Amino acid sequence: MFCDGRDTFFGVDCIFVENQMGMNIYPIDEKDIKKIFEHTFDVDFSINYKSQMDKNTTINVHRMKNSFLREFKLFANYVVKRPDDTPISIMEITSEAIDSLFSTAKYYYQQKINGKNISKDLLYNRDVVDTWTIKHRGRDIKISLFYGEVLKGGFSSDTKIHPKLSIYFPSTCDAQELYEIYSIIKFFLQTSRYGLNIGKTRVVLYSMNGDKRTSRGFLFDYSIQDFECTYSEIKYHQIKEYIEPLLQFAADHYTMQIDFFPKGYHGLLNDSYNGLLFASLFAGFERECHSKHDLYEKADDSPFRDKKDEIIQFIQNKKAECNGDNEWFYNSIEERINQFGTQIGQEKKLIKAYSILAEALQSSMQNLFFLPSFRISEVPTQDDIKKIAKTIMSFRGKIFHDGDKSTFSDDETPYVHFLEILVYSMILKRVGIPNKGIELIIGVIFHCNYVAMENEVGYNARNNP
């Protein structure tokens, strides 16, 4: 049997074969099969081993499976391959999502119409165009965007001018920390482009020796293998001023669940809308509401605040008289009285979320609701928003409680699409992007308004009279 090496796994001498899913291991002695089988229910654990080429390799295993008598399949989350234990301080990432977001042609076209000099040597040199600094684990991480170094790889170069992200961080040998830093960039690309799949990705690891940079291995993300990059039209110049807060948001929330983000092409009246996706969207809506409780969930109790204070004072007097007996009972009542009138139901949360984001969403509403069954011709009225919220809540009841709704008709899909755009807008609001910025971004991604197009036309007219 062809093998990539021999090492000890779970205290057992094995040969192993690396593959596109992770690796297969085969114990040398049949008597040791039981020792490995005891670990087949382990999940999300790391193993260090040596291969013929890379003497310091770490595989993070999502799960294991015993397929044949001697064969154990290890399905990887990621693998970090390094020739030695030299600390890593630089990571360079190229991917289809980066190619799309930071399009080389689009960037230099924008530079040209701005009157900038675009005569640069990009074959061997790099053109660093932007740099951002974020915090992770209390330490600074610097991220640079550059173009060039087309022939840096010699004969292995693909002769394309790829945009690349260089990440500079304090030196580390920890594979988990390297994966976290990579995950920040991955989450940033997913969030800014509104798509789960970032396409083919190359992650090169470097160490620094004085002012000399040396390649020290690669990181492979097995969760994105063979997935086509999610289509998105958002470009660098459209979100340039928001990239640093988006990166910081990614550093703070890269483990956040975004399973409702699309995997492939995304368009209006998407056939992929179903009960499961709606459940994920509504869970995302509730999470955003909870994350900004005072903004979305807190009601105004001022009309009956005086009466509440009177009742609470009465409870506190009773509690003082009881000398500690049944104090828990009075505390519970006081807590419930304090909460009374300060929380609102799900339907009102939808209405309130829209009112907060109205400036960002108004221009899209007539393009979302255009069918004869329910049409918004101009600015939506309060009754329109109530109808939308009530319809969405009826879907929620049928899916969560009755369990009898798994698909949506053409007349129903616009309501789910509205919820999707609302949830994504709430995420952008939490990032710190203003409503005008959110309006432009959702228009580009969801094709629901013409703000970006109008900006482009106006910009080109001013610069090309």
Secondary structure, DSSP 4 states (H G I P E B T S, - for coil): ---SEEEEETTEEEEEEEETTEEEEEESSGGGHHHHHTTTT--SEEEEE--SS-SEEEEEEEEEEE-SSS-EEEEEEEEEEESS-PPEEEEEEEEHHHHHHT-HHHHHHHHHHTT-------SSSEEEEEEEEEEETTEEEEEEEEEE-TTTTGGG------EEEEEEEEEE--HHHHHHHHHHHHHHHHHHHT-S---SEEEEEEEEETTEEEEEEEEEEGGGTTPPPPP----HHHHGGGHHHHHHHHHHHTT---TTS-SS---TT-TT-BHHHHHHHHHHHHHHHHHTHHHHTB---GGGHHHHHHHHHHHHHHHHHTTTTTHHHHHHHHHHHHHTTTB--HHHHHHHHHHHTHHHHHHHHHHHSEETTEE--SSPPHHHHHHHHHHHHHHHHIIIII----B--TTTHHHHHHHHHHHHHHHHHHHT--HHHHHHHHHHHH---SHHHHHHHHHHHHH--
